Amino acid sequence: MKQFDRITPEGTRDLLFEECLVRGRLQRSLANLFQLRGFDEVITPALEFYDVFTDDAAYLPQQSMFKLADHKGRLLVLRPDCTTPIARLAATRLKGAASPLRFYYNQNVYRMERQLAGKSCEITQAGVELMGAPGEKSDLEMVELACASLRECAGESYRIELCHIGFFKAIMQSLGTDAATAEKIRQLVENKNYAALGDMLAQFGENDAVCALKRLPRLFGGEEILEEAAEVFCQNGAREVLDDLKSLYRSLESLGLRDKVMVDLGLVSLPEYYTGITFQGYLSGIGEPVLSGGRYDSLVGQFGRQLPAVGFAINVDLVGRYLMASGMGCCVKSPDILVHSDKAHMAKAIRYRNLRISEGFLCEVSSFDTAEEAKAYALGRGISQLHLVGDTVEILRMAGADYE
């Protein structure tokens, strides 16, 4: 007996009309923005060999991937991430290409969530990757583009939180603990769980690293936070990291983005992946980030070509839901004209419809047998005009239509 033929798998859903319009508009707007900045589109396969992601196990655990086998028994996965396949592409097919390489993409990723809690397993992402460009200039370009992208999507109701993972790494180097404990501490800092963090750090006594970690979740604000952080901890290159972050912040400020960019030194996600700045983007009223990115200088090297890199991804689905909830979605427009004919005049009706479309009208051909059925359909759909095509054309205006 069929049990699952009328529903979608957990973490997936059908998209209807307005949602499709909103997603399409967002993807077109972002693609245009990226193209104007010199980025070229790439599309990687939805199916990749599992081996592509084995070095990324720390941030893409195998249990989060959808797996299957090909006809030779080789293990495949549905693409769980867009950046890693692009790194593969840059290091292999574009091995001889001059850098920097500028990529953008609009495609889905597939991740299995342990506890869905309303989260999707199929996520539409739009993003950019700048590979082969080191240093603060490319960092600045990428954070400014992240701001421009969120502005393009949702106006001014956004903010960017900025960090540098080097500060956290410098503190952990001084703490000198094992990897498992370090990861627990990282999670507590990122989740701003002050009480549990204090309990975890009690075993290390009182020293500079412990004091810094206790303060780290609270180091959130403007440029003044960077000076406060320097007073808390400045060993193992931490001072240089903070100076770099201050320089980046001031450059963003000079671009008029002071009110949009905040410093959050507790933003310590994926330290085994990111090598420099990290940032997340938020929209007003959404508690989770709709944009995430940073510098990842080690990734492309895993595929045989050393290229520094920085990039970000936007969760198009989250942004689309935000726009619809805020009343900024796309209305599904009814046709302006319904063209009806009998069977003998159907070819003429199609030619007539094409002519009206060329004049800028949204036009649909009737599939009904009678003019009365076509009229009832036009009234129900809110179509304002019914054009009856025979030897001549008769135009009826639907005064009772839902939308005139």
N, C-alpha and C positions, 0 to 999 in steps of 0.2 A: 504494500500500500504506500502511495506517495504521501510523504509527510511535509516536505519542504518545497513544494512546487509553486507556492503562492506567496512566499516571503523571501526576503534577501538575507544573506548571512549576517551574523552579528558584526557590528562595526561598519556595515555598508548600508546604503539607502538609495532609492531612486530620486533623481532630481527632476522636478517639473518646471515647466514654463518660466516663471519669473526667476527662479534660481538659475536656470540655464542662461537666461538673458544677462543676469548680474555677473555670473562667472565669465561669460564671453566678453562682456564689456571690460571687466577688470583685466583679463588676459590681454586684450587688444591694447588697452591703455598702457599697461606695463611694458608690453613688447615694444610699443612705439617709443616710450621713454628710454628703454635700454638701447634700442637701435640708434636713437639720436645721440647717445653717449658713446657710440662706437663699439657696442657689443653685438656679436653675431650669434644667431640661434643654433643650438645643437639639440638633437633628439637621440637619446640613448635607448637601447632595448629595454622593454619592460621585463624581459627575462635576462638574467646575468648568471654566469657561473658563480657558485657559492665561494670559490676561491678568491674572487675579486674583493670580498669583504672579510676574509679571515683575519687580516691584520687590524681590522677595525673593531674587533670583538669587544674591546673595552667600552665602546659607546654604542655599538650595534650588536648586542648579544644575540647569539644564534637562535634563542627561543623567541625572539621578536620577528624573525623572518619567516615568510611563507615559502616552503620548500617543495620541490618536485624533481623528478628525474627525467632526463631525455631518453631517446631510444637506445642510447649506448650505456645507460645506467649512470651517467654523470649527474652530479647534484647541481641543481639550479635553484635560484631564488627569484621571487618577484622583487623588482627593484625596491629596496628599503630606504634608499638615500639617492639623491641626485649628484652630489659632489664627488663621491668616490668613482662612479663610472666616467665622469668627465675628466677626473684625474687620470684614469686609465687611458682614455682617448688622447689626452694631451701628451702622455708619455709614450704612446705607441704610434697611432696613426699620424699624429702631428709631431713626431719626434724631431724632424728636421725643420719645423716651422720656427720662424723668428719669434722671440718673446718680446713684450708680454702678449699673452693670449687672452682675449676677451670673449667670454661665452655668456649667453643667457639661455634660459630654458623655461618651458611651460609644460609640465607633465606630472603624472601621478607617482606617488610613492606608496608602498604597501607595508604596513607594520602591524604585527599582531600585538594587541594590548592585553596584558594579563587581566586587568580590571578595567573594563571599558569605560564605565561611569560616563556614558554619553559620548566618548571619544570615538573617532572614526579610524578604521583600519586602512581606508583608502583616502589619501589626502592629495589634493591638487596643490602643487607648489609652483610658484614663479620665482626665479632667482637669477643671480649673476655670480660669475667666478672670474677673478682677475689673477691669472697665473703667470709668474715670471716677473713680478713687480714687487720689490722689497720696500720696506721702510714706511716712514710717516706720510709721504706724499700719497701713496696708494691707500693707506689707512684712511686718510682724510677724504679722498675721493669716494671711498666705499661708504663711509658713514654718512656723508652728504647725500649720496645717491639713495641710501636707505631712508633718509628723511624725505627726499623728493618722492620716493615711491609711495610712502604712506600718505603724503600730501596728495598725490595723484589719486590714490584710492579713496580717501575719506576726508579731504580738506585738512583743517588745522587741529583736529581733535586727536592728536597723537603725541607720543613722547618716546624718546630713545634713552635707554639706560646703558651706560658705557663703563667698561672695566678693562683691566689688563691682567691676564692670568698669571703673569710673572710675579706679581706682588704676593699672591697666595703661595706660589711655588717657593718663593724665597723664604716665607715664614715656615713652610713645612720642611724645608731643608734644615732650618735651625732646630725644629722640633725633633727630627730624627726618629720617626716611628716606622712601623711596618706598613705595607701597602693597604692591608685590610683596615687597619685603624685609621689611616690617613683618609680612606674613602668614607668611612663613617663620619669623621670630622667634617669632611667636605660637604656631605649631605646635610648635616646639622647647620653648617654655616649658610648654605644655599637656601634652606628652608626657614632660616632665622629662628631656629628652635633654641632660644637662649638658655633655658633651664637645662635641657639635655646636654647642650654643648658644655656648660659649666661642669656638669657631672663627669662628662667624658674627659675633660681636660684636667680634672683634679689629680689624676694619677701622675701627671708630669710636674707637679709642684708649681712654683711661681718663677717664671722667667720671661724674657722679652717675647718669645714666640707665643707662649700661652696668653700673655696679656694682649698681644696683637690679635690672636684668634678670637678672644672674647669680645673685642671691640669690632671685629671685622663686619658682622652683620649690621652694625649700626653706622658704618661709614658710607652714608648715602646723602647726596646733596649736590651742591655746586662745587666750584673750584676750591673753596675753603676746605673741603673734605681731603683734598690731596695734601695740604699742609698738615692737617690733623693726622693723617696716616703716616706722614714722614716722621712726626714726633713719636708715634706709636712704635714704628719699626722701620729701620733703614739699613739693615744688613743684607749681605748676599745679593747685592745689586738691586735691592728694593728701591733705594733712592733714585737710581737711574730710571727705573720703570715708572715711578711717579712723575719724574721730570718729563719723560716722553708723553705720558698721559696728559700732563698739564699743557704741554705744547699743542697737542691735538685738540684739547678742549678750547684753548684760546683761539685756534684757527677756526673752529666751528663757531665760536662766539663772534668772530669777525665776519662770518657769513650770515649773521643774523639768526643763529640757531640757539642762542643762549637759553631761551625759554623752553626749548624743545629737547635739550640734551641734559641728562642728569648723570652724575657719577655714582656708581654702585659697586664698591669694591667687594661686596659679598656675592657678586655674580660670578660664581666659581664653577660653572658647569664644564665638564669634559676637559680637565687639565691634561689628560693623556693625549688629547687631540689638538686642542688649541695651543698656539705657541706665542701669542701676543695679545692684541686687543680682542675683546669679545663685546658684543652688544646685542640688546634685545629691543624690539619695538612693540609698543602697546597702543591700543585704541581705547578711548574713554568708555568705561563701562564693561570692558572685557578683562577678566582677571588673569588670563594667560597670555603669553606673548603671541603676536601674530607674525612677528618677524624675528629671526635669530641669525647671527653670523659672527664672523671673527677671522683672525689670521691662523692659518694652519700650514706652516712652512714645511712640514715633514711628509705630508700625504702623497704628493706626486712622486717623491723619491721612492716610495714603496713599489712603484711600477717601472723604475729604472731611469728616471730623468729628474734631476734635482731642480725644482722650481719653487720658489716661495709663492705663497698664494693667500688670497683673502677673498671673502665672498659672503653672501647672505641668501636666505630663502624666505619667502612670504607664504604663509598659509592662506591661499586664496579662498578656501571654503569658510574659514573663520571671518575673513574680511567681508565676504558676501553676506554671511548671516548678520554681521554687524550693520551693514548697509540696509538690509531689509528690515531689521528691528528698529532702525533709526528713521525709517520712512524715506530712505534714499535709494531704494531699489529701482528696478525697471518695471513699468506697467506693461502687462501683456496687452497689446493693442489689437482690437478687433479689425477685420478688413473694412475698408471704406466701401467696397462694392462687392456684391455677390452677383455673378453672371450666370443666368439660367437659360437653358435652351432645351428643345426636344432632341431626340437622337439624331435626326436628320441634319440639324444645324450645329452639332457639337463642334465640328472643326472650325466653323465660323465663330462660335463662342470662344474657343481657345485663342484664335487670332485676335478677337476683340479684347479678351482679357490681357493679352500681351501688349496691345496698344495702350490700354489704360495704365498698365504697369510702367511702360516707358514714359508716361506723362507724370509719374510720381505717385500714383495711387497704389494702396495695398488692396489687392484684388484676388478673389477666390472664385473658382468655377463650381457651380452647383452639381451635386451628384444625384439629385432627386429626380423623380419621374414627372412630377407635376409642379406647376408654378405655385400652387397653394402650399405644398410642402416646403418649397424653397422660401416662400414668404414667412412661414412660421419659424423656420430655422434662422432667417435673417433677424427677425424680431427677438428671438431668444439669445442670439449672439451679440446683439447690439450693432448690427451692420446697418448703416444709415441709408444705403441705396441698393435696390434690386434692379438689375438691368436684364430685361427679357429679350433675348436675341432670337429672331426668326428671320423672315424676309426683311423686316425692319427691326429697329431697336426701340423698345419701350422702357422708359426709366421711371421706377416707382420709388418715392422717398418714404422711408419707414418712420412715420411720425411716432409710432409707439415703441421704437427701439429703446433698449436700455441706455444706450449711449448714442446720441445723435451727433 
